[in-house]
Amino acid sequence: MLASIFIFFSMGLFLANYLPYAEVLIVGGTLIGVFVGFYLIYVQLKGFF
């Protein structure tokens, strides 16, 4: 989960140098990373139980 958040966050920071609306991408990327992380944990737990 932390890895996916870090990946999306660093992608947002990387794109921040090139795009004017990068703050939206950073916030959105962080939220996407959080949701993807929770979804991956949910899938793993569902398969475990």
N, C-alpha and C positions, 0 to 999 in steps of 0.2 A: 504494500500500500504506500509506504513512504517512498519507494522507488518510483512508482508511477506519478506521485505528486511532484517529486523532484524533477522527473523527466519533463512533465508538462510545464512546470515552473521555469526550468532552464530554457525550454523552447520559447516561452514567452519573453524571457529576458533577452534571448538571442535575437528574436524578432523585434524587440524594442528599439534596437539600433537602426532599423530600416523603416519602421512603420510609425506614423504619427499617432494612431489610436492604440498604442501598445499597452496602455494601462488596462484597457478592456480585455485584451488578450491575456495579460498576466492574471487578472482576476478570474476570467473565464477558464483559463488553462488550469489554474489551481483548483477551481471547483470541479472541472472535468476529472482532474487527477484524483480528487477525493472520492468522487462517485465511482470512478473505475476501480479504485482500490477497494472500496466497500463492496462493489459487485464481485470482484475477484474473491474476496474473503467469503462472501455469501455463497458463491458457487463451490468453493472448497469445503465450507461447512456443510452445505447441502449434500455434497458427495460423501462426506465423512459420516453423517448420520443417515 
